[in-house]
Amino acid sequence: MNRDGTIRHLAFEFYSENHDQLDFDTAKERLESTGQLRLSVIAEAIDHQLCLKSHQTNVVGDTSRWGSENSIMDTIENASDYDVVRYSAARKGLLAHQDSVISFYVDGNGLDGLYCMRAQGVDPHIMRIWLDAAQLASRTLISTMQGTEIVIFDQGRKLKEEIRTFCKVHKVTLNEYYGRGEVINENNYKAIINSFELHKNSC
């Protein structure tokens, strides 16, 4: 529990410092860039100000249509509510001048989904082909020594059957989270930030 007695929840955010449409390999190379490191440091500082225990992972935000971008997945261990996650993500999106960011707050009663998959021994280039064929067009990819991890945000859990089938066909391990999430558009950053700061309590 948090200090005020509220229950801690797991949460995730996805954001990037990139403004270009890149091929997958270039996006992966930029995970080591100065801009990537700078954003990670800024994100950690924002979470620290909010008393959020978070961990930043370098990932590639990947799409079938628009290419790829070097990104960060923020895993938060102790989110007290959705509003603080939304605020944190909006601040990062505003500072990075991004068109949009994703926030997701784990709640078993939530209507949205986040699917975390692990494919042992599968190269990310092969995984992209499989995902395209399954029409899972927007995804986050993490290359590891063991293979490829995939994360997909699904508003309204519309893709759950397709993803379960995909995992069964390709022998991919699946962990499903239910919760509340959204793609936050840049036009909404300042409104979210101002509203939260007007009503926020100290952590």
C-alpha positions in Angstrom: 0.0 0.0 0.0 1.0 3.6 -0.4 1.6 5.9 2.6 -2.0 7.2 2.4 -3.4 3.7 2.6 -4.3 3.4 -1.1 -3.5 0.2 -3.0 -0.5 0.2 -5.3 -1.2 -0.7 -9.0 1.1 -1.6 -11.8 1.1 0.9 -14.7 2.8 1.4 -18.0 3.6 4.4 -20.3 5.0 4.5 -23.8 6.7 7.5 -25.3 9.5 8.5 -27.7 11.9 11.4 -28.5 11.9 10.5 -32.2 10.1 12.6 -34.8 11.0 10.6 -37.9 9.5 7.6 -39.6 12.4 5.1 -39.4 13.1 1.5 -40.5 13.3 -1.0 -37.7 17.1 -1.3 -37.7 17.6 2.5 -37.6 15.1 2.8 -34.7 16.9 0.1 -32.9 20.3 1.8 -33.3 18.9 5.0 -31.9 18.1 3.3 -28.7 21.7 4.1 -27.9 21.4 7.8 -28.9 22.0 10.8 -26.7 18.4 11.9 -27.2 17.1 8.5 -25.9 19.3 8.8 -22.8 18.2 12.4 -22.2 14.5 11.5 -22.4 15.1 8.6 -20.0 16.7 10.8 -17.4 13.9 13.4 -17.7 11.3 10.7 -17.4 12.9 9.3 -14.3 13.0 12.8 -12.8 9.3 13.3 -13.5 8.4 10.0 -11.9 10.6 10.8 -8.9 8.7 14.1 -8.4 5.5 12.1 -8.3 6.9 9.5 -5.9 6.5 6.8 -8.6 8.8 3.8 -8.6 9.5 3.3 -12.2 11.8 1.5 -14.6 12.5 2.7 -18.1 13.1 0.1 -20.8 14.4 0.9 -24.3 12.0 -0.4 -26.9 11.0 0.0 -30.5 7.6 1.3 -31.3 6.7 -0.4 -34.5 3.9 -0.2 -37.0 3.0 -2.0 -40.3 2.3 1.3 -42.0 4.2 4.1 -40.5 7.6 2.5 -39.7 9.4 2.4 -36.4 10.7 4.7 -33.7 13.1 4.4 -30.8 10.9 4.6 -27.7 10.7 4.0 -24.0 8.4 1.8 -22.0 8.0 3.0 -18.4 6.9 0.4 -15.9 5.5 1.9 -12.7 5.2 -0.3 -9.6 3.2 1.9 -7.3 0.6 4.0 -9.1 -2.1 5.1 -6.8 -4.6 5.9 -9.5 -5.0 6.4 -13.2 -4.8 10.2 -13.1 -1.2 10.3 -11.9 -0.2 7.9 -14.7 -2.0 10.0 -17.3 -0.4 13.2 -15.9 3.1 11.6 -15.9 2.7 10.4 -19.5 1.3 13.8 -20.7 4.3 15.7 -19.2 6.7 13.4 -21.0 4.8 13.8 -24.3 4.8 17.5 -24.0 8.5 17.8 -23.1 9.4 15.4 -26.0 7.1 17.3 -28.5 5.4 14.0 -29.3 2.1 13.6 -31.3 0.9 11.1 -28.8 1.8 8.9 -25.8 0.2 5.8 -24.3 -0.8 5.4 -20.6 -2.1 2.2 -19.0 -3.2 1.5 -15.5 -3.6 -2.1 -14.4 -7.1 -2.7 -12.9 -8.8 -6.1 -13.1 -12.2 -4.4 -13.7 -10.8 -2.2 -16.5 -12.2 -2.4 -20.1 -8.9 -2.0 -21.9 -6.0 -4.5 -22.4 -2.3 -4.7 -22.5 -0.7 -7.9 -23.8 2.8 -8.8 -23.0 4.2 -11.6 -25.1 7.5 -13.5 -25.2 8.8 -15.4 -28.2 11.8 -17.6 -27.3 14.5 -17.7 -29.9 12.6 -15.6 -32.5 14.4 -12.7 -34.2 12.5 -9.4 -34.2 12.5 -9.2 -38.0 10.7 -12.6 -38.2 8.3 -11.5 -35.5 7.4 -8.3 -37.5 6.5 -10.5 -40.5 4.3 -12.7 -38.3 2.6 -9.7 -36.7 2.0 -8.1 -40.1 0.4 -11.3 -41.4 -1.8 -11.4 -38.3 -2.8 -7.8 -38.9 -1.5 -6.7 -35.5 -0.3 -3.5 -36.9 0.7 -1.4 -33.9 3.1 -3.0 -31.4 6.1 -2.4 -29.2 9.1 -4.7 -29.7 11.9 -5.5 -27.2 15.0 -7.4 -28.5 16.5 -9.7 -25.8 19.3 -12.3 -25.7 16.5 -14.9 -25.5 14.4 -13.7 -28.4 11.7 -11.0 -28.8 9.2 -9.5 -26.4 6.1 -7.9 -27.8 3.7 -5.5 -26.0 0.4 -4.4 -27.5 -2.1 -1.9 -26.1 -5.7 -2.7 -27.0 -8.4 -0.1 -26.2 -11.6 -1.9 -25.5 -9.9 -5.3 -25.7 -11.0 -5.7 -29.3 -7.9 -7.7 -30.3 -7.9 -10.3 -27.5 -9.1 -13.3 -29.6 -6.7 -12.4 -32.4 -3.8 -12.1 -30.0 -4.6 -15.4 -28.2 -4.8 -17.1 -31.6 -1.5 -15.6 -32.7 0.2 -16.7 -29.5 -1.2 -20.3 -29.9 -0.1 -20.6 -33.5 3.4 -19.2 -32.9 3.9 -20.7 -29.5 4.3 -17.3 -27.9 4.0 -16.9 -24.1 1.2 -14.4 -23.2 0.5 -12.3 -20.2 -2.7 -10.3 -20.3 -3.4 -7.2 -18.2 -6.8 -5.6 -17.9 -7.0 -2.0 -17.0 -7.7 1.6 -18.1 -5.6 3.1 -20.9 -5.6 5.5 -23.8 -3.6 7.1 -26.5 -3.2 10.7 -25.3 -3.1 13.2 -28.2 -0.8 16.2 -28.1 -3.8 18.5 -28.1 -4.8 17.2 -24.7 -1.4 17.3 -22.9 -1.8 20.8 -21.3 -5.4 20.2 -20.2 -4.4 17.0 -18.5 -1.4 18.6 -16.8 -3.3 21.7 -15.7 -6.3 19.7 -14.3 -4.0 17.4 -12.3 -1.9 20.2 -10.9 -5.0 22.1 -9.8 -6.2 19.1 -7.7 -3.1 17.1 -6.9 -2.0 16.1 -3.4 1.6 15.7 -2.3 2.9 12.1 -2.5 
